[in-house]
Amino acid sequence: MAAPRSRAAGAEQPQVAGRGGGAAGRALEPPGEPGPANAAAGQKGRSAGERRRESARRGTGGPEEISRTASLATEEDASRNCEMYLPAYCHPAAMEISLDSEEDMYRDAEEIEREKILLGCKTSSSEYKPSVAPEMDIMEYCRKEWRGNTPVAKRMRKGYEAVAQKFASIRRVRGDNYCALRATLFQALSQATQLPTWLQSEDFTKLPENLLSKYDWIKQWQLKQKLGRKMGEISDEIKEYLMLLRKKWKYISEIKGPIEKQEACDKLFKNEEEEYSLYEALKFLMLNTAIELYNDDKNGRRVPVFSWLLFARDTSSNPCQLMHNHLNQIGHSGGLEQVEMFLLAYALQYTIQVYRLYKYGTDEFITLYPNDPEEDWPVVTLITEDDRHYNIPVRMCQETKL
C-alpha cells in the first residue's frame, strides 16, 4: 500500500480550503458562533431540530488554530512516548438508536454513553435498526428541520436548495460518533463498480501482523469491548475485519442492478456486528496511512500539507498519540475532526466531497478532501450542517471522477 500513498501524497497543493481556494486552514476551521441576530431571535418560532443543531455547533470543538499548528509543525518531535490527553475510557459497544426520533442525532458523548449503560446489552441483528434511514425528499427534510427565520435557518435553507439542484433525496445517518465513517463507507459501497486496487493486494490482510511486529504500542488498539487482548489476538481480529471489508466490497461491487446494490448496502448497515467491524477496519487503515505519512516526512519525502497539521497537534505529535487520543476515541467519545477527514480520504483513496451548509455563500461551501485529489480517485458526496454530523445525498449520486 505504500507505493500509491507516496504517489498521491506528492500531488496535494498547500491549501486545505474548499473548492475555489482560500487560506490553508479554512477547511479546518471550526464552525462559527451564531451571530447576534441569532441570539436576539432566541428559541422562539424555531423547530427542535434547529435549536439542537445550533446548540451542537456551539459545543463542537474543531481542530487547533492553524497559526498555532503551523508553529508546532516546525518543532522537532523529540518524543516517541504516547502521552494520553484523553484519559477517560468510554465503552465502545454499539447501541441501538432510533432513526425515527430527531433527538438521537445530535447528542454529545455523555448522552450516548449513558444510553449504552442503560441498554445494558447489545441488540440482536434482527432487532437492530438500520443506521442509514430511508430516502426522504431533500427539501422536505430541510423544511422539517429549519422552519425558523433566523439568519442561520435562512442560510441552511439556501444551502439545501443548492444541494437539491444536484441531488433529489437525503438519507439520515445515525449520529453516534461513527457518522463520518458510516456515511463515507455507505456512499463508497453503494456506488462501487469494482474492487479498489489497494484491496486486491496480497499484503492487505497482513497489515496488522506487519505493523504489530514493528510497533508494540499497537497492542493498545481499542477493539470495541475487547480490551486487554494479547498481541496475536489483536492481530487476528483486525485481520478478520480487513477480510470482511474486502469480502463485502467485492460482493457489493459485483452487483449490477442499482436497486439490488442499494438493498445489499441497506442489509449490511442493518447488521450490527458486521457494520461496526467494518469501522474498525477503516480506523486501522487510517492508522496505517498515518504511519506511512509520518515516516515519509521523517525520511525527507514529500507529504501532503494535512499530514503536517495532523502531527502538529499536541494530542497527536506521532502515530502512537494519534491512535490513543483520536482513533481509539472515534465512535466512543468523539468523531472525526476536519484534519482526520483528509486522513480517511487518503486511507480509502477516495475523494470526499462535502456540502458544508453553514458555509453557504463562501468558497468553502463545497469542500474536497483532499482539495487537490488524484484524477483516478472515485468521489463520494456527503452533507454536513456543522462539520460534526454527516448525512448522505442520493438519487443523482454516481461514482464519478473529478
C-alpha positions in Angstrom: 0.0 0.0 0.0 3.0 2.3 0.4 3.5 2.9 -3.3 0.2 4.5 -4.1 0.3 6.6 -0.9 3.6 8.3 -1.8 2.3 8.9 -5.3 -0.8 10.6 -4.0 0.9 12.5 -1.3 3.0 14.5 -3.7 0.0 15.8 -5.6 -1.7 17.9 -3.0 -1.1 21.7 -3.0 -0.6 23.7 0.2 -4.2 24.5 0.6 -6.9 22.8 2.6 -9.8 25.0 1.7 -12.9 24.2 -0.3 -13.3 24.5 -4.0 -12.2 27.9 -5.1 -9.1 28.2 -3.0 -8.5 30.2 0.2 -6.2 30.2 3.2 -4.6 27.0 4.1 -6.5 26.5 7.3 -10.1 27.3 6.1 -11.3 23.8 5.7 -10.1 23.0 9.2 -11.8 25.9 10.9 -14.5 25.1 13.5 -18.0 26.3 12.7 -18.5 29.9 13.6 -20.6 31.0 16.5 -24.1 32.2 15.7 -24.2 35.9 15.3 -26.0 38.5 17.4 -29.1 38.3 15.1 -29.4 34.6 16.0 -29.1 35.3 19.7 -31.7 38.0 19.5 -34.2 35.7 17.8 -33.9 33.3 20.7 -35.7 30.0 20.7 -39.0 31.4 19.6 -40.5 30.1 16.4 -37.8 27.6 15.7 -38.0 23.9 15.3 -36.5 21.4 17.8 -34.1 20.4 15.0 -32.8 23.9 14.5 -32.3 24.6 18.2 -30.5 21.3 18.5 -28.2 21.9 15.6 -27.3 25.4 16.7 -26.5 24.0 20.2 -24.3 21.3 18.6 -22.4 23.9 16.7 -21.7 26.0 19.8 -20.5 22.8 21.6 -18.4 21.5 18.7 -14.6 21.6 19.2 -12.7 21.9 15.9 -9.0 21.3 15.3 -6.3 23.6 16.6 -6.0 27.0 15.1 -3.8 27.0 12.1 -1.4 29.6 13.3 -0.6 27.6 16.4 -0.5 24.4 14.4 1.9 25.8 11.9 4.4 26.8 14.6 4.1 23.4 16.2 4.8 21.8 12.9 8.3 23.3 12.8 9.3 21.9 16.1 11.3 18.7 16.4 9.3 15.7 17.5 11.6 14.7 20.3 9.5 12.1 22.0 8.0 8.8 20.9 6.1 8.4 24.2 2.3 8.1 24.0 1.1 10.6 26.4 -2.7 10.4 26.9 -4.6 13.6 26.6 -8.0 12.0 26.7 -7.7 9.7 29.8 -11.4 8.8 30.1 -12.2 5.4 28.7 -15.6 5.1 27.1 -17.3 1.7 26.5 -17.3 1.1 22.7 -20.3 -1.2 22.5 -22.6 -0.4 19.6 -26.0 0.6 20.6 -29.5 0.8 19.1 -30.6 4.3 18.2 -33.9 5.1 16.6 -33.6 6.9 13.4 -37.3 7.9 13.7 -36.5 10.3 16.5 -34.9 13.6 15.9 -33.4 13.7 19.4 -30.9 10.9 18.8 -28.9 12.6 16.0 -27.0 15.4 17.7 -26.1 14.2 21.2 -22.9 14.6 23.0 -20.6 11.7 24.1 -22.0 11.7 27.6 -25.6 11.2 26.4 -24.5 8.4 24.1 -22.6 6.6 26.8 -25.5 6.9 29.3 -27.8 5.2 26.9 -25.3 2.4 26.3 -25.2 1.8 30.0 -29.0 1.9 30.3 -29.4 -0.5 27.5 -27.1 -2.9 29.3 -26.8 -5.4 26.5 -26.4 -5.5 22.7 -29.4 -5.8 20.5 -29.7 -8.8 18.2 -29.2 -8.3 14.4 -32.8 -9.0 13.8 -33.8 -6.1 16.2 -31.1 -3.7 15.1 -32.5 -0.8 13.2 -30.8 0.5 10.0 -28.1 3.0 10.7 -28.9 4.8 7.4 -32.5 5.9 7.2 -34.6 5.5 4.0 -34.7 8.3 1.4 -36.5 11.5 2.0 -37.1 14.4 -0.3 -34.2 16.8 0.4 -36.3 19.9 0.5 -39.0 18.3 2.6 -36.3 17.3 5.1 -35.0 20.9 5.0 -38.4 22.4 5.7 -38.9 20.0 8.6 -35.5 20.8 10.2 -35.2 24.5 9.5 -38.5 26.2 9.9 -37.3 29.3 11.7 -36.5 32.8 10.3 -33.1 33.3 11.9 -30.1 34.0 9.7 -28.8 30.5 10.4 -32.1 28.9 9.3 -32.2 31.0 6.1 -28.6 30.1 5.3 -29.3 26.4 5.8 -32.3 26.6 3.5 -30.3 28.3 0.9 -27.6 25.6 1.2 -30.2 22.8 0.9 -31.7 24.5 -2.2 -28.2 24.4 -3.8 -27.7 20.8 -2.9 -31.2 20.0 -4.3 -30.0 21.1 -7.7 -27.7 18.1 -7.8 -29.5 15.5 -5.5 -33.1 14.7 -5.1 -33.1 13.0 -1.7 -31.3 12.7 1.5 -30.6 9.7 3.8 -30.1 10.5 7.5 -27.2 8.8 9.1 -27.1 7.6 12.8 -25.3 10.2 15.0 -23.2 8.0 17.3 -19.8 9.5 16.5 -19.3 7.0 13.7 -21.3 9.1 11.3 -18.3 10.3 9.1 -17.1 6.7 8.7 -20.6 5.4 8.2 -21.6 8.0 5.6 -18.4 7.7 3.6 -18.4 3.9 3.6 -22.1 3.7 2.7 -21.6 6.0 -0.2 -18.5 4.2 -1.4 -20.1 0.8 -1.3 -23.4 1.9 -2.8 -21.6 3.4 -5.8 -18.8 0.9 -6.2 -18.4 -0.9 -9.5 -15.1 -2.6 -8.8 -12.8 -3.6 -6.0 -10.2 -0.9 -5.3 -6.6 -1.8 -6.2 -5.4 -1.5 -2.7 -8.0 -4.0 -1.5 -6.7 -6.5 -4.1 -3.2 -6.5 -2.7 -1.9 -9.8 -1.3 -0.3 -7.9 1.6 -3.6 -6.2 2.6 -4.6 -8.7 5.2 -1.0 -8.9 6.6 -1.1 -5.2 7.7 -1.9 -6.0 11.4 0.8 -8.6 11.7 3.4 -6.4 9.9 2.6 -3.3 11.9 2.5 -5.1 15.3 5.9 -6.6 14.6 7.3 -3.0 14.3 5.2 -1.0 16.7 4.5 -2.7 20.1 2.2 0.2 21.2 -0.5 -1.0 18.7 -1.3 -3.7 21.3 -3.3 -0.9 22.9 -5.6 -0.6 20.0 -9.2 -0.4 21.4 -11.1 -3.3 19.9 -14.7 -2.5 20.7 -15.4 -4.3 24.0 -12.3 -6.5 23.8 -9.6 -4.7 25.8 -6.6 -6.4 27.3 -6.1 -8.9 24.5 -2.7 -10.3 23.5 -0.8 -9.0 20.5 -1.5 -12.1 18.4 -5.2 -12.0 19.2 -5.5 -8.3 18.3 -3.7 -9.0 15.0 -6.0 -11.9 14.2 -9.1 -9.9 14.9 -8.1 -6.9 12.9 -7.2 -9.2 10.1 -10.8 -10.6 10.2 -12.2 -7.1 10.0 -10.0 -6.3 6.9 -11.0 -9.6 5.3 -14.7 -8.7 5.9 -14.2 -5.3 4.3 -12.7 -6.9 1.2 -15.4 -9.5 1.1 -18.3 -7.0 1.4 -16.8 -4.5 -1.0 -16.2 -7.3 -3.6 -19.7 -8.7 -3.2 -21.5 -5.3 -3.5 -19.3 -4.0 -6.3 -20.2 -7.1 -8.4 -24.0 -6.4 -8.1 -25.1 -4.8 -11.4 -28.6 -3.6 -10.7 -28.8 -0.3 -8.7 -31.8 -1.4 -6.8 -30.2 -4.7 -5.8 -27.0 -2.9 -4.9 -28.8 -0.5 -2.6 -30.7 -3.4 -1.0 -27.4 -5.1 -0.3 -26.0 -1.9 1.3 -29.1 -1.5 3.4 -28.8 -5.1 4.6 -25.2 -4.6 5.5 -25.9 -1.5 7.5 -28.6 -3.2 9.4 -26.2 -5.9 10.7 -24.7 -4.5 13.9 -21.8 -6.9 14.2 -20.6 -6.6 10.6 -21.2 -2.8 10.4 -19.0 -2.0 13.5 -16.4 -4.5 12.4 -16.0 -2.5 9.2 -15.5 0.7 11.1 -12.6 -1.0 13.0 -11.1 -1.9 9.6 -11.4 1.7 8.4 -9.8 3.1 11.6 -6.9 0.7 11.2 -6.4 1.7 7.6 -6.3 5.3 8.8 -3.6 4.4 11.3 -1.6 2.6 8.7 -1.8 5.6 6.4 -0.8 7.9 9.2 2.3 5.8 10.0 3.3 5.9 6.3 2.9 9.7 6.1 4.8 10.2 9.4 7.7 8.0 8.3 7.8 9.6 4.8 8.0 13.1 6.5 10.8 11.9 8.8 12.7 10.5 5.9 12.5 13.7 3.9 9.9 12.6 1.4 7.1 14.9 0.3 3.9 14.6 2.2 0.5 16.5 1.9 0.0 19.6 4.0 -2.7 17.9 6.1 -0.1 15.5 7.4 1.9 18.3 9.0 -1.3 19.6 10.6 -2.2 16.1 11.8 1.0 15.6 13.6 1.3 19.3 14.8 -1.5 18.8 17.3 -0.3 18.4 20.9 -2.6 15.4 21.1 -1.1 13.6 18.1 2.5 14.5 17.6 3.2 10.9 16.4 1.1 7.9 15.3 1.0 6.4 18.8 -0.6 9.5 20.2 -2.9 9.7 17.2 -4.1 6.2 17.9 -4.6 6.7 21.7 -6.1 10.2 21.7 -8.1 10.2 18.4 -8.5 6.9 16.5 -9.3 4.9 19.7 -11.9 7.6 20.6 -13.8 7.6 17.2 -17.3 6.3 17.8 -16.9 6.5 21.6 -16.1 9.9 22.9 -15.8 11.7 19.6 -16.0 11.6 15.8 -13.6 12.7 13.1 -12.1 16.1 13.2 -11.6 18.1 9.9 -8.0 17.1 9.5 -8.9 13.4 10.0 -11.3 13.6 7.1 -8.2 14.1 4.9 -6.7 11.0 6.5 -9.8 8.9 5.8 -9.8 10.1 2.2 -6.2 9.0 1.8 -6.7 5.7 3.5 -9.6 4.8 1.1 -8.0 6.6 -1.9 -11.4 8.3 -2.4 -12.2 12.0 -2.8 -14.7 13.0 -0.2 -16.8 15.9 -1.4 -18.8 17.7 1.4 -21.5 20.2 1.1 -20.8 22.3 4.3 -24.2 24.1 4.6 -23.1 26.6 7.3 -20.5 27.8 4.8 -23.1 28.6 2.1 -22.2 31.7 0.2 -18.5 31.2 0.6 -15.9 29.4 -1.5 -15.8 26.7 1.2 -19.4 25.6 0.7 -18.2 22.6 -1.3 -15.0 21.2 0.3 -12.9 18.4 -1.1 -10.8 16.0 1.0 -8.1 16.2 -0.3 -8.6 19.5 -2.1 -6.4 18.5 -5.0 -7.3 14.8 -5.4 -5.9 12.2 -7.7 -7.8 12.1 -11.0 -8.4 8.4 -10.8 -9.9 8.5 -7.2 -13.7 7.9 -7.2 -15.8 10.6 -5.5 -18.4 10.3 -2.7 -20.6 13.2 -1.6 -21.7 14.0 1.9 -23.7 16.8 3.6 -22.9 18.5 6.9 -24.5 21.3 8.7 -21.8 21.8 11.3 -18.7 19.7 10.5 -19.8 17.3 13.2 -22.5 15.2 11.7 -22.8 13.9 8.2 -25.8 12.8 6.1 -26.0 11.3 2.6 -27.4 13.0 -0.6 -28.8 10.4 -3.0 -30.6 9.9 -6.3 -28.3 11.8 -8.7 -25.1 10.4 -7.0 -22.9 8.3 -9.3 -19.4 7.1 -8.9 -17.5 9.7 -10.9 -14.1 11.2 -11.3 -13.1 14.8 -10.9 
